[in-house]
Amino acid sequence: MEGDRRHLRIRRYLVDVTKARNTDSPSDNYAFAYADMQTAEGIDRAARVAILADPADDSHNFVETVCRNAGLIVRKFTDRTQARRFLTRETGVE
């Protein structure tokens, strides 16, 4: 499957977590951004990721922050239209 993804050049992802709270600890979130995402095979560090969360759920805020601080193009949204806009515009960094 990885070969298929690279062939298609998919570099923009919408991750819908509206029904899933982030239950990882801050240290787990930090390790995800600074270790897992940096060393995992097949991770495209230039990919643009929109995290769509429930407006009442702030449990994904820290993972967004550490991912962005680690140089990943990740933003959390509570509005699907704004998330799509982020994914479809030409530049992803604000």
N, CA, C and O atoms as a CHARMM CRD file, in Angstrom:
* protein
*
  376
    1    1 MET  N      0.81400  -1.19500   0.00000 PROA 1      0.00000
    2    1 MET  CA     0.00000   0.00000   0.00000 PROA 1      0.00000
    3    1 MET  C      0.85700   1.25700   0.00000 PROA 1      0.00000
    4    1 MET  O      0.50300   2.24600  -0.64300 PROA 1      0.00000
    5    2 GLU  N      1.97800   1.23100   0.71200 PROA 2      0.00000
    6    2 GLU  CA     2.82300   2.42000   0.75700 PROA 2      0.00000
    7    2 GLU  C      3.25800   2.82000  -0.64400 PROA 2      0.00000
    8    2 GLU  O      3.28800   4.00800  -0.96600 PROA 2      0.00000
    9    3 GLY  N      3.59000   1.86200  -1.46600 PROA 3      0.00000
   10    3 GLY  CA     3.97300   2.16800  -2.83900 PROA 3      0.00000
   11    3 GLY  C      2.84600   2.85500  -3.58600 PROA 3      0.00000
   12    3 GLY  O      3.08900   3.77400  -4.36800 PROA 3      0.00000
   13    4 ASP  N      1.61900   2.41800  -3.35500 PROA 4      0.00000
   14    4 ASP  CA     0.46600   3.05500  -3.99200 PROA 4      0.00000
   15    4 ASP  C      0.33300   4.50500  -3.55000 PROA 4      0.00000
   16    4 ASP  O      0.09000   5.38300  -4.37700 PROA 4      0.00000
   17    5 ARG  N      0.48900   4.76700  -2.25400 PROA 5      0.00000
   18    5 ARG  CA     0.37000   6.13400  -1.72700 PROA 5      0.00000
   19    5 ARG  C      1.43800   7.02700  -2.34600 PROA 5      0.00000
   20    5 ARG  O      1.14300   8.15500  -2.74100 PROA 5      0.00000
   21    6 ARG  N      2.64300   6.55200  -2.43300 PROA 6      0.00000
   22    6 ARG  CA     3.71000   7.36400  -3.02400 PROA 6      0.00000
   23    6 ARG  C      3.45100   7.60300  -4.50000 PROA 6      0.00000
   24    6 ARG  O      3.73400   8.68700  -5.01100 PROA 6      0.00000
   25    7 HSD  N      2.92500   6.62000  -5.18000 PROA 7      0.00000
   26    7 HSD  CA     2.61300   6.77200  -6.59500 PROA 7      0.00000
   27    7 HSD  C      1.54400   7.84100  -6.79800 PROA 7      0.00000
   28    7 HSD  O      1.60700   8.61500  -7.75300 PROA 7      0.00000
   29    8 LEU  N      0.56900   7.88300  -5.90300 PROA 8      0.00000
   30    8 LEU  CA    -0.50700   8.86500  -6.00700 PROA 8      0.00000
   31    8 LEU  C     -0.09800  10.24700  -5.51300 PROA 8      0.00000
   32    8 LEU  O     -0.78000  11.23300  -5.79200 PROA 8      0.00000
   33    9 ARG  N      1.01500  10.32400  -4.77700 PROA 9      0.00000
   34    9 ARG  CA     1.53100  11.57500  -4.23200 PROA 9      0.00000
   35    9 ARG  C      0.52100  12.26200  -3.31300 PROA 9      0.00000
   36    9 ARG  O      0.37000  13.48300  -3.34900 PROA 9      0.00000
   37   10 ILE  N     -0.15400  11.48300  -2.50700 PROA 10     0.00000
   38   10 ILE  CA    -1.08900  12.03700  -1.52600 PROA 10     0.00000
   39   10 ILE  C     -0.27900  12.62700  -0.39100 PROA 10     0.00000
   40   10 ILE  O      0.50400  11.92900   0.25300 PROA 10     0.00000
   41   11 ARG  N     -0.47000  13.92100  -0.14400 PROA 11     0.00000
   42   11 ARG  CA     0.30500  14.61900   0.87500 PROA 11     0.00000
   43   11 ARG  C     -0.56200  15.46700   1.77500 PROA 11     0.00000
   44   11 ARG  O     -0.05200  16.31400   2.50900 PROA 11     0.00000
   45   12 ARG  N     -1.87400  15.25300   1.73100 PROA 12     0.00000
   46   12 ARG  CA    -2.79500  16.03000   2.56400 PROA 12     0.00000
   47   12 ARG  C     -3.80600  15.08300   3.18800 PROA 12     0.00000
   48   12 ARG  O     -4.42200  14.26600   2.50500 PROA 12     0.00000
   49   13 TYR  N     -3.96300  15.21000   4.50300 PROA 13     0.00000
   50   13 TYR  CA    -4.78100  14.25200   5.24400 PROA 13     0.00000
   51   13 TYR  C     -5.73800  14.96100   6.19400 PROA 13     0.00000
   52   13 TYR  O     -5.36200  15.91500   6.87500 PROA 13     0.00000
   53   14 LEU  N     -6.95800  14.49100   6.23100 PROA 14     0.00000
   54   14 LEU  CA    -7.94600  14.93400   7.20700 PROA 14     0.00000
   55   14 LEU  C     -8.11900  13.80100   8.20500 PROA 14     0.00000
   56   14 LEU  O     -8.55500  12.70700   7.84600 PROA 14     0.00000
   57   15 VAL  N     -7.77500  14.06800   9.46500 PROA 15     0.00000
   58   15 VAL  CA    -7.88700  13.07000  10.52200 PROA 15     0.00000
   59   15 VAL  C     -9.07300  13.47500  11.39300 PROA 15     0.00000
   60   15 VAL  O     -8.99300  14.44200  12.15100 PROA 15     0.00000
   61   16 ASP  N    -10.15900  12.74000  11.28000 PROA 16     0.00000
   62   16 ASP  CA   -11.38700  13.05900  12.01200 PROA 16     0.00000
   63   16 ASP  C    -11.36700  12.35400  13.36300 PROA 16     0.00000
   64   16 ASP  O    -11.50900  11.13400  13.44500 PROA 16     0.00000
   65   17 VAL  N    -11.18900  13.14000  14.41700 PROA 17     0.00000
   66   17 VAL  CA   -11.15700  12.60600  15.78100 PROA 17     0.00000
   67   17 VAL  C    -12.34700  13.13800  16.59300 PROA 17     0.00000
   68   17 VAL  O    -12.28900  13.22500  17.81900 PROA 17     0.00000
   69   18 THR  N    -13.41200  13.48800  15.88800 PROA 18     0.00000
   70   18 THR  CA   -14.56000  14.09000  16.55800 PROA 18     0.00000
   71   18 THR  C    -15.20700  13.15700  17.57100 PROA 18     0.00000
   72   18 THR  O    -15.89400  13.61900  18.48200 PROA 18     0.00000
   73   19 LYS  N    -15.00300  11.87700  17.43100 PROA 19     0.00000
   74   19 LYS  CA   -15.58100  10.89600  18.36700 PROA 19     0.00000
   75   19 LYS  C    -14.50500  10.20900  19.20700 PROA 19     0.00000
   76   19 LYS  O    -14.76600   9.18500  19.83800 PROA 19     0.00000
   77   20 ALA  N    -13.30000  10.77300  19.21300 PROA 20     0.00000
   78   20 ALA  CA   -12.19200  10.12000  19.92200 PROA 20     0.00000
   79   20 ALA  C    -11.36900  11.14400  20.68900 PROA 20     0.00000
   80   20 ALA  O    -10.72100  12.00400  20.09200 PROA 20     0.00000
   81   21 ARG  N    -11.39700  11.04900  22.00700 PROA 21     0.00000
   82   21 ARG  CA   -10.55100  11.91700  22.83600 PROA 21     0.00000
   83   21 ARG  C     -9.11600  11.39500  22.81100 PROA 21     0.00000
   84   21 ARG  O     -8.88600  10.19200  22.69100 PROA 21     0.00000
   85   22 ASN  N     -8.17600  12.29100  22.92300 PROA 22     0.00000
   86   22 ASN  CA    -6.77000  11.92200  23.04100 PROA 22     0.00000
   87   22 ASN  C     -6.52300  11.59700  24.51600 PROA 22     0.00000
   88   22 ASN  O     -6.58200  12.48100  25.37000 PROA 22     0.00000
   89   23 THR  N     -6.25000  10.34700  24.80300 PROA 23     0.00000
   90   23 THR  CA    -6.01200   9.91700  26.18600 PROA 23     0.00000
   91   23 THR  C     -4.52900   9.70100  26.48300 PROA 23     0.00000
   92   23 THR  O     -4.17100   9.27400  27.58100 PROA 23     0.00000
   93   24 ASP  N     -3.66300   9.99700  25.50500 PROA 24     0.00000
   94   24 ASP  CA    -2.22400   9.86100  25.73300 PROA 24     0.00000
   95   24 ASP  C     -1.74000  10.93300  26.70100 PROA 24     0.00000
   96   24 ASP  O     -2.31000  12.02100  26.77900 PROA 24     0.00000
   97   25 SER  N     -0.70400  10.61600  27.42200 PROA 25     0.00000
   98   25 SER  CA    -0.09500  11.56800  28.34900 PROA 25     0.00000
   99   25 SER  C      0.67900  12.61900  27.54600 PROA 25     0.00000
  100   25 SER  O      0.99700  12.39300  26.37800 PROA 25     0.00000
  101   26 PRO  N      0.98100  13.75800  28.15900 PROA 26     0.00000
  102   26 PRO  CA     1.81600  14.74600  27.46600 PROA 26     0.00000
  103   26 PRO  C      3.15100  14.16400  27.00400 PROA 26     0.00000
  104   26 PRO  O      3.61700  14.49400  25.91400 PROA 26     0.00000
  105   27 SER  N      3.77000  13.31100  27.80700 PROA 27     0.00000
  106   27 SER  CA     5.04800  12.72000  27.38300 PROA 27     0.00000
  107   27 SER  C      4.85700  11.78700  26.18600 PROA 27     0.00000
  108   27 SER  O      5.73200  11.71100  25.32500 PROA 27     0.00000
  109   28 ASP  N      3.72800  11.07700  26.11700 PROA 28     0.00000
  110   28 ASP  CA     3.43800  10.23300  24.95200 PROA 28     0.00000
  111   28 ASP  C      3.21400  11.08700  23.70800 PROA 28     0.00000
  112   28 ASP  O      3.67500  10.73300  22.62300 PROA 28     0.00000
  113   29 ASN  N      2.51300  12.20600  23.85600 PROA 29     0.00000
  114   29 ASN  CA     2.28900  13.12200  22.73200 PROA 29     0.00000
  115   29 ASN  C      3.61300  13.69000  22.23800 PROA 29     0.00000
  116   29 ASN  O      3.83700  13.80200  21.03300 PROA 29     0.00000
  117   30 TYR  N      4.48300  14.04500  23.16600 PROA 30     0.00000
  118   30 TYR  CA     5.79700  14.57500  22.82300 PROA 30     0.00000
  119   30 TYR  C      6.61300  13.52200  22.07400 PROA 30     0.00000
  120   30 TYR  O      7.22800  13.82200  21.05000 PROA 30     0.00000
  121   31 ALA  N      6.61700  12.29500  22.58200 PROA 31     0.00000
  122   31 ALA  CA     7.35300  11.20600  21.92800 PROA 31     0.00000
  123   31 ALA  C      6.79300  10.93600  20.53900 PROA 31     0.00000
  124   31 ALA  O      7.55200  10.64800  19.61400 PROA 31     0.00000
  125   32 PHE  N      5.48300  11.02600  20.38200 PROA 32     0.00000
  126   32 PHE  CA     4.85800  10.83400  19.06800 PROA 32     0.00000
  127   32 PHE  C      5.42400  11.84000  18.06200 PROA 32     0.00000
  128   32 PHE  O      5.80800  11.46500  16.95400 PROA 32     0.00000
  129   33 ALA  N      5.47300  13.10800  18.45000 PROA 33     0.00000
  130   33 ALA  CA     5.92100  14.16000  17.53900 PROA 33     0.00000
  131   33 ALA  C      7.42200  14.15400  17.29800 PROA 33     0.00000
  132   33 ALA  O      7.87500  14.32600  16.16700 PROA 33     0.00000
  133   34 TYR  N      8.19400  13.95500  18.35900 PROA 34     0.00000
  134   34 TYR  CA     9.64800  14.11000  18.26900 PROA 34     0.00000
  135   34 TYR  C     10.40000  12.81000  18.04200 PROA 34     0.00000
  136   34 TYR  O     11.56400  12.85500  17.64400 PROA 34     0.00000
  137   35 ALA  N      9.80200  11.67700  18.27400 PROA 35     0.00000
  138   35 ALA  CA    10.49400  10.40400  18.03500 PROA 35     0.00000
  139   35 ALA  C      9.77800   9.61200  16.94600 PROA 35     0.00000
  140   35 ALA  O     10.34900   9.35200  15.88700 PROA 35     0.00000
  141   36 ASP  N      8.53200   9.22800  17.20600 PROA 36     0.00000
  142   36 ASP  CA     7.80400   8.37300  16.27100 PROA 36     0.00000
  143   36 ASP  C      7.70800   8.99300  14.87600 PROA 36     0.00000
  144   36 ASP  O      8.03300   8.33900  13.88500 PROA 36     0.00000
  145   37 MET  N      7.26900  10.23800  14.79600 PROA 37     0.00000
  146   37 MET  CA     7.05800  10.88100  13.49200 PROA 37     0.00000
  147   37 MET  C      8.36700  11.25300  12.80900 PROA 37     0.00000
  148   37 MET  O      8.37600  11.52800  11.60900 PROA 37     0.00000
  149   38 GLN  N      9.45300  11.26700  13.53500 PROA 38     0.00000
  150   38 GLN  CA    10.75200  11.61400  12.95500 PROA 38     0.00000
  151   38 GLN  C     11.48300  10.38800  12.41600 PROA 38     0.00000
  152   38 GLN  O     12.28700  10.49600  11.49000 PROA 38     0.00000
  153   39 THR  N     11.20300   9.22800  12.99400 PROA 39     0.00000
  154   39 THR  CA    11.98300   8.04200  12.63000 PROA 39     0.00000
  155   39 THR  C     11.16900   6.95100  11.93800 PROA 39     0.00000
  156   39 THR  O     11.74800   6.01500  11.38700 PROA 39     0.00000
  157   40 ALA  N      9.85700   7.04900  11.95400 PROA 40     0.00000
  158   40 ALA  CA     9.02600   6.00600  11.33500 PROA 40     0.00000
  159   40 ALA  C      9.22300   5.98500   9.82600 PROA 40     0.00000
  160   40 ALA  O      9.24100   7.02700   9.17100 PROA 40     0.00000
  161   41 GLU  N      9.36700   4.79900   9.29800 PROA 41     0.00000
  162   41 GLU  CA     9.56100   4.63900   7.86500 PROA 41     0.00000
  163   41 GLU  C      8.28200   4.99100   7.12300 PROA 41     0.00000
  164   41 GLU  O      7.18900   4.60300   7.53600 PROA 41     0.00000
  165   42 GLY  N      8.42000   5.72300   6.03200 PROA 42     0.00000
  166   42 GLY  CA     7.27900   6.05200   5.19300 PROA 42     0.00000
  167   42 GLY  C      6.52200   7.30500   5.60300 PROA 42     0.00000
  168   42 GLY  O      5.53400   7.65500   4.95800 PROA 42     0.00000
  169   43 ILE  N      6.95700   7.99200   6.65800 PROA 43     0.00000
  170   43 ILE  CA     6.28700   9.22500   7.08200 PROA 43     0.00000
  171   43 ILE  C      6.76500  10.36400   6.18700 PROA 43     0.00000
  172   43 ILE  O      7.96700  10.58700   6.04300 PROA 43     0.00000
  173   44 ASP  N      5.83800  11.06800   5.60000 PROA 44     0.00000
  174   44 ASP  CA     6.14100  12.21400   4.75300 PROA 44     0.00000
  175   44 ASP  C      6.07400  13.46800   5.62200 PROA 44     0.00000
  176   44 ASP  O      4.98500  13.94700   5.93800 PROA 44     0.00000
  177   45 ARG  N      7.21900  13.99400   6.00400 PROA 45     0.00000
  178   45 ARG  CA     7.26200  15.15700   6.89200 PROA 45     0.00000
  179   45 ARG  C      6.71400  16.41300   6.22400 PROA 45     0.00000
  180   45 ARG  O      6.41500  17.39300   6.90700 PROA 45     0.00000
  181   46 ALA  N      6.57800  16.40000   4.90700 PROA 46     0.00000
  182   46 ALA  CA     6.02600  17.55600   4.19600 PROA 46     0.00000
  183   46 ALA  C      4.51500  17.44100   4.00100 PROA 46     0.00000
  184   46 ALA  O      3.89200  18.33200   3.42300 PROA 46     0.00000
  185   47 ALA  N      3.93500  16.35600   4.47700 PROA 47     0.00000
  186   47 ALA  CA     2.48600  16.18100   4.34300 PROA 47     0.00000
  187   47 ALA  C      1.76000  17.21000   5.19700 PROA 47     0.00000
  188   47 ALA  O      2.25100  17.61600   6.25000 PROA 47     0.00000
  189   48 ARG  N      0.60200  17.62100   4.74200 PROA 48     0.00000
  190   48 ARG  CA    -0.23800  18.56800   5.47300 PROA 48     0.00000
  191   48 ARG  C     -1.36900  17.78300   6.12800 PROA 48     0.00000
  192   48 ARG  O     -2.06900  17.01900   5.46300 PROA 48     0.00000
  193   49 VAL  N     -1.54700  17.97500   7.44600 PROA 49     0.00000
  194   49 VAL  CA    -2.53100  17.21200   8.20800 PROA 49     0.00000
  195   49 VAL  C     -3.47100  18.16800   8.92900 PROA 49     0.00000
  196   49 VAL  O     -3.03400  19.06100   9.65500 PROA 49     0.00000
  197   50 ALA  N     -4.77200  17.96700   8.71700 PROA 50     0.00000
  198   50 ALA  CA    -5.79700  18.69900   9.44700 PROA 50     0.00000
  199   50 ALA  C     -6.45500  17.73300  10.41500 PROA 50     0.00000
  200   50 ALA  O     -6.99800  16.70500  10.01200 PROA 50     0.00000
  201   51 ILE  N     -6.40300  18.07000  11.69100 PROA 51     0.00000
  202   51 ILE  CA    -7.06300  17.27000  12.72700 PROA 51     0.00000
  203   51 ILE  C     -8.42800  17.90600  12.96300 PROA 51     0.00000
  204   51 ILE  O     -8.50700  19.07200  13.35000 PROA 51     0.00000
  205   52 LEU  N     -9.49500  17.16000  12.73800 PROA 52     0.00000
  206   52 LEU  CA   -10.84800  17.66600  12.97100 PROA 52     0.00000
  207   52 LEU  C    -11.35000  17.12300  14.29100 PROA 52     0.00000
  208   52 LEU  O    -11.57500  15.92100  14.43200 PROA 52     0.00000
  209   53 ALA  N    -11.52800  18.02500  15.27700 PROA 53     0.00000
  210   53 ALA  CA   -11.93400  17.62600  16.62400 PROA 53     0.00000
  211   53 ALA  C    -13.29600  18.21300  16.96000 PROA 53     0.00000
  212   53 ALA  O    -13.73500  19.19400  16.36000 PROA 53     0.00000
  213   54 ASP  N    -13.94600  17.59800  17.92200 PROA 54     0.00000
  214   54 ASP  CA   -15.20000  18.12800  18.44200 PROA 54     0.00000
  215   54 ASP  C    -14.91800  19.47700  19.11400 PROA 54     0.00000
  216   54 ASP  O    -13.91600  19.60700  19.81700 PROA 54     0.00000
  217   55 PRO  N    -15.77300  20.47600  18.91700 PROA 55     0.00000
  218   55 PRO  CA   -15.53700  21.78400  19.52900 PROA 55     0.00000
  219   55 PRO  C    -15.39900  21.74600  21.05700 PROA 55     0.00000
  220   55 PRO  O    -14.72900  22.60000  21.63800 PROA 55     0.00000
  221   56 ALA  N    -16.01700  20.78100  21.69600 PROA 56     0.00000
  222   56 ALA  CA   -15.93900  20.68800  23.16100 PROA 56     0.00000
  223   56 ALA  C    -14.73200  19.87400  23.63600 PROA 56     0.00000
  224   56 ALA  O    -14.54900  19.69500  24.84000 PROA 56     0.00000
  225   57 ASP  N    -13.91700  19.38600  22.72000 PROA 57     0.00000
  226   57 ASP  CA   -12.79100  18.50200  23.05400 PROA 57     0.00000
  227   57 ASP  C    -11.47100  19.23100  22.83400 PROA 57     0.00000
  228   57 ASP  O    -11.08200  19.49100  21.69500 PROA 57     0.00000
  229   58 ASP  N    -10.79000  19.55800  23.91500 PROA 58     0.00000
  230   58 ASP  CA    -9.48600  20.20900  23.79600 PROA 58     0.00000
  231   58 ASP  C     -8.32600  19.23400  24.03300 PROA 58     0.00000
  232   58 ASP  O     -7.18100  19.65300  24.20000 PROA 58     0.00000
  233   59 SER  N     -8.62900  17.94000  24.04600 PROA 59     0.00000
  234   59 SER  CA    -7.60500  16.93300  24.35400 PROA 59     0.00000
  235   59 SER  C     -6.55700  16.77500  23.25100 PROA 59     0.00000
  236   59 SER  O     -5.53000  16.13200  23.46800 PROA 59     0.00000
  237   60 HSD  N     -6.80300  17.35300  22.07100 PROA 60     0.00000
  238   60 HSD  CA    -5.86200  17.23100  20.95600 PROA 60     0.00000
  239   60 HSD  C     -4.97900  18.47100  20.81500 PROA 60     0.00000
  240   60 HSD  O     -4.12800  18.52700  19.92700 PROA 60     0.00000
  241   61 ASN  N     -5.17300  19.45600  21.67600 PROA 61     0.00000
  242   61 ASN  CA    -4.42200  20.71100  21.55300 PROA 61     0.00000
  243   61 ASN  C     -2.91800  20.51800  21.70400 PROA 61     0.00000
  244   61 ASN  O     -2.13800  21.06300  20.92300 PROA 61     0.00000
  245   62 PHE  N     -2.50800  19.74500  22.70600 PROA 62     0.00000
  246   62 PHE  CA    -1.07500  19.60000  22.95700 PROA 62     0.00000
  247   62 PHE  C     -0.38200  18.82600  21.84000 PROA 62     0.00000
  248   62 PHE  O      0.73100  19.17800  21.45100 PROA 62     0.00000
  249   63 VAL  N     -1.01100  17.79200  21.32300 PROA 63     0.00000
  250   63 VAL  CA    -0.37500  17.03300  20.24000 PROA 63     0.00000
  251   63 VAL  C     -0.23200  17.90900  18.99700 PROA 63     0.00000
  252   63 VAL  O      0.74500  17.77700  18.26000 PROA 63     0.00000
  253   64 GLU  N     -1.19100  18.80100  18.75500 PROA 64     0.00000
  254   64 GLU  CA    -1.04400  19.75500  17.64400 PROA 64     0.00000
  255   64 GLU  C      0.17800  20.64000  17.88700 PROA 64     0.00000
  256   64 GLU  O      0.99100  20.84200  16.98600 PROA 64     0.00000
  257   65 THR  N      0.30300  21.15700  19.08500 PROA 65     0.00000
  258   65 THR  CA     1.41800  22.04800  19.41400 PROA 65     0.00000
  259   65 THR  C      2.76500  21.36000  19.24800 PROA 65     0.00000
  260   65 THR  O      3.66300  21.91000  18.61100 PROA 65     0.00000
  261   66 VAL  N      2.92100  20.17400  19.80800 PROA 66     0.00000
  262   66 VAL  CA     4.22400  19.51000  19.71000 PROA 66     0.00000
  263   66 VAL  C      4.52200  19.07500  18.27600 PROA 66     0.00000
  264   66 VAL  O      5.68000  19.09900  17.85800 PROA 66     0.00000
  265   67 CYS  N      3.51600  18.68500  17.52900 PROA 67     0.00000
  266   67 CYS  CA     3.73900  18.32900  16.11700 PROA 67     0.00000
  267   67 CYS  C      4.21800  19.54600  15.33000 PROA 67     0.00000
  268   67 CYS  O      5.15700  19.45300  14.54000 PROA 67     0.00000
  269   68 ARG  N      3.57100  20.67900  15.55000 PROA 68     0.00000
  270   68 ARG  CA     3.97500  21.90600  14.85000 PROA 68     0.00000
  271   68 ARG  C      5.38000  22.32300  15.28300 PROA 68     0.00000
  272   68 ARG  O      6.19500  22.71400  14.44700 PROA 68     0.00000
  273   69 ASN  N      5.66900  22.24100  16.58700 PROA 69     0.00000
  274   69 ASN  CA     7.00900  22.58300  17.07500 PROA 69     0.00000
  275   69 ASN  C      8.07600  21.64500  16.51600 PROA 69     0.00000
  276   69 ASN  O      9.23600  22.03100  16.37300 PROA 69     0.00000
  277   70 ALA  N      7.68200  20.42000  16.20300 PROA 70     0.00000
  278   70 ALA  CA     8.61500  19.43500  15.63800 PROA 70     0.00000
  279   70 ALA  C      8.77500  19.60300  14.12300 PROA 70     0.00000
  280   70 ALA  O      9.48700  18.83300  13.47900 PROA 70     0.00000
  281   71 GLY  N      8.10700  20.61800  13.56300 PROA 71     0.00000
  282   71 GLY  CA     8.27400  20.90000  12.14300 PROA 71     0.00000
  283   71 GLY  C      7.25600  20.24300  11.23000 PROA 71     0.00000
  284   71 GLY  O      7.39100  20.30600  10.00800 PROA 71     0.00000
  285   72 LEU  N      6.25000  19.62000  11.79600 PROA 72     0.00000
  286   72 LEU  CA     5.21400  18.98800  10.98000 PROA 72     0.00000
  287   72 LEU  C      4.12400  20.00500  10.65500 PROA 72     0.00000
  288   72 LEU  O      3.87200  20.92300  11.43600 PROA 72     0.00000
  289   73 ILE  N      3.48900  19.84100   9.51600 PROA 73     0.00000
  290   73 ILE  CA     2.43500  20.76300   9.08800 PROA 73     0.00000
  291   73 ILE  C      1.10300  20.19600   9.55800 PROA 73     0.00000
  292   73 ILE  O      0.41500  19.49400   8.81700 PROA 73     0.00000
  293   74 VAL  N      0.75500  20.50700  10.78800 PROA 74     0.00000
  294   74 VAL  CA    -0.43100  19.96500  11.45600 PROA 74     0.00000
  295   74 VAL  C     -1.21800  21.11500  12.06200 PROA 74     0.00000
  296   74 VAL  O     -0.65300  21.98700  12.72200 PROA 74     0.00000
  297   75 ARG  N     -2.52800  21.11200  11.83100 PROA 75     0.00000
  298   75 ARG  CA    -3.40000  22.10400  12.47800 PROA 75     0.00000
  299   75 ARG  C     -4.65700  21.40600  12.94200 PROA 75     0.00000
  300   75 ARG  O     -5.16800  20.50400  12.27800 PROA 75     0.00000
  301   76 LYS  N     -5.14800  21.83500  14.09200 PROA 76     0.00000
  302   76 LYS  CA    -6.40200  21.29600  14.63600 PROA 76     0.00000
  303   76 LYS  C     -7.53900  22.25300  14.29700 PROA 76     0.00000
  304   76 LYS  O     -7.39700  23.47100  14.39900 PROA 76     0.00000
  305   77 PHE  N     -8.66600  21.67700  13.89100 PROA 77     0.00000
  306   77 PHE  CA    -9.85300  22.44400  13.54600 PROA 77     0.00000
  307   77 PHE  C    -11.06000  21.85100  14.24600 PROA 77     0.00000
  308   77 PHE  O    -11.07300  20.67400  14.60600 PROA 77     0.00000
  309   78 THR  N    -12.06600  22.67600  14.43100 PROA 78     0.00000
  310   78 THR  CA   -13.35600  22.19300  14.93500 PROA 78     0.00000
  311   78 THR  C    -14.43500  22.39800  13.87400 PROA 78     0.00000
  312   78 THR  O    -15.59900  22.06800  14.10000 PROA 78     0.00000
  313   79 ASP  N    -14.06000  22.92900  12.74500 PROA 79     0.00000
  314   79 ASP  CA   -14.97800  23.17200  11.63600 PROA 79     0.00000
  315   79 ASP  C    -14.44800  22.46600  10.38400 PROA 79     0.00000
  316   79 ASP  O    -13.33600  22.74000   9.93300 PROA 79     0.00000
  317   80 ARG  N    -15.24300  21.56900   9.83400 PROA 80     0.00000
  318   80 ARG  CA   -14.81900  20.77400   8.67200 PROA 80     0.00000
  319   80 ARG  C    -14.48600  21.65600   7.46500 PROA 80     0.00000
  320   80 ARG  O    -13.52600  21.37400   6.74800 PROA 80     0.00000
  321   81 THR  N    -15.25400  22.70500   7.23200 PROA 81     0.00000
  322   81 THR  CA   -15.00100  23.58600   6.09200 PROA 81     0.00000
  323   81 THR  C    -13.64200  24.26000   6.22000 PROA 81     0.00000
  324   81 THR  O    -12.90500  24.35000   5.23800 PROA 81     0.00000
  325   82 GLN  N    -13.30000  24.73300   7.41100 PROA 82     0.00000
  326   82 GLN  CA   -11.98700  25.34900   7.62000 PROA 82     0.00000
  327   82 GLN  C    -10.86500  24.33200   7.44000 PROA 82     0.00000
  328   82 GLN  O     -9.81600  24.65600   6.88400 PROA 82     0.00000
  329   83 ALA  N    -11.08000  23.11400   7.90200 PROA 83     0.00000
  330   83 ALA  CA   -10.07500  22.05600   7.72800 PROA 83     0.00000
  331   83 ALA  C     -9.85600  21.76700   6.24300 PROA 83     0.00000
  332   83 ALA  O     -8.71800  21.63700   5.79200 PROA 83     0.00000
  333   84 ARG  N    -10.92800  21.66900   5.50200 PROA 84     0.00000
  334   84 ARG  CA   -10.80400  21.42600   4.05100 PROA 84     0.00000
  335   84 ARG  C    -10.09500  22.57900   3.36100 PROA 84     0.00000
  336   84 ARG  O     -9.27900  22.36400   2.46500 PROA 84     0.00000
  337   85 ARG  N    -10.40300  23.80100   3.77500 PROA 85     0.00000
  338   85 ARG  CA    -9.75500  24.97500   3.19100 PROA 85     0.00000
  339   85 ARG  C     -8.24400  24.90900   3.43100 PROA 85     0.00000
  340   85 ARG  O     -7.45400  25.18000   2.52600 PROA 85     0.00000
  341   86 PHE  N     -7.84900  24.54800   4.64800 PROA 86     0.00000
  342   86 PHE  CA    -6.43100  24.40000   4.98500 PROA 86     0.00000
  343   86 PHE  C     -5.76700  23.35000   4.09600 PROA 86     0.00000
  344   86 PHE  O     -4.63400  23.53500   3.65200 PROA 86     0.00000
  345   87 LEU  N     -6.46300  22.26100   3.84000 PROA 87     0.00000
  346   87 LEU  CA    -5.88900  21.17700   3.04900 PROA 87     0.00000
  347   87 LEU  C     -5.82400  21.49700   1.56400 PROA 87     0.00000
  348   87 LEU  O     -4.96100  20.97000   0.86200 PROA 87     0.00000
  349   88 THR  N     -6.70800  22.34200   1.07400 PROA 88     0.00000
  350   88 THR  CA    -6.77300  22.57900  -0.36900 PROA 88     0.00000
  351   88 THR  C     -6.06100  23.84000  -0.83400 PROA 88     0.00000
  352   88 THR  O     -5.84000  24.00700  -2.03400 PROA 88     0.00000
  353   89 ARG  N     -5.69700  24.72700   0.07600 PROA 89     0.00000
  354   89 ARG  CA    -4.98200  25.92600  -0.38300 PROA 89     0.00000
  355   89 ARG  C     -3.55000  25.57000  -0.71800 PROA 89     0.00000
  356   89 ARG  O     -3.04000  24.52400  -0.31700 PROA 89     0.00000
  357   90 GLU  N     -2.91700  26.45200  -1.45400 PROA 90     0.00000
  358   90 GLU  CA    -1.57400  26.17000  -1.96300 PROA 90     0.00000
  359   90 GLU  C     -0.51900  26.10300  -0.86700 PROA 90     0.00000
  360   90 GLU  O      0.33300  25.21500  -0.89800 PROA 90     0.00000
  361   91 THR  N     -0.54800  27.00700   0.09000 PROA 91     0.00000
  362   91 THR  CA     0.43400  26.96200   1.18000 PROA 91     0.00000
  363   91 THR  C     -0.24100  26.50500   2.44000 PROA 91     0.00000
  364   91 THR  O     -1.39800  26.85200   2.67600 PROA 91     0.00000
  365   92 GLY  N      0.44700  25.73100   3.26400 PROA 92     0.00000
  366   92 GLY  CA    -0.14800  25.18300   4.46300 PROA 92     0.00000
  367   92 GLY  C      0.38100  25.75500   5.75400 PROA 92     0.00000
  368   92 GLY  O     -0.11600  25.42800   6.83200 PROA 92     0.00000
  369   93 VAL  N      1.38100  26.60500   5.65800 PROA 93     0.00000
  370   93 VAL  CA     2.00200  27.12500   6.86100 PROA 93     0.00000
  371   93 VAL  C      1.47900  28.52300   7.13500 PROA 93     0.00000
  372   93 VAL  O      1.40600  29.35800   6.23300 PROA 93     0.00000
  373   94 GLU  N      1.11900  28.77000   8.37400 PROA 94     0.00000
  374   94 GLU  CA     0.64400  30.10300   8.76400 PROA 94     0.00000
  375   94 GLU  C      1.57200  30.68900   9.77900 PROA 94     0.00000
  376   94 GLU  O      1.35400  31.80900  10.24100 PROA 94     0.00000
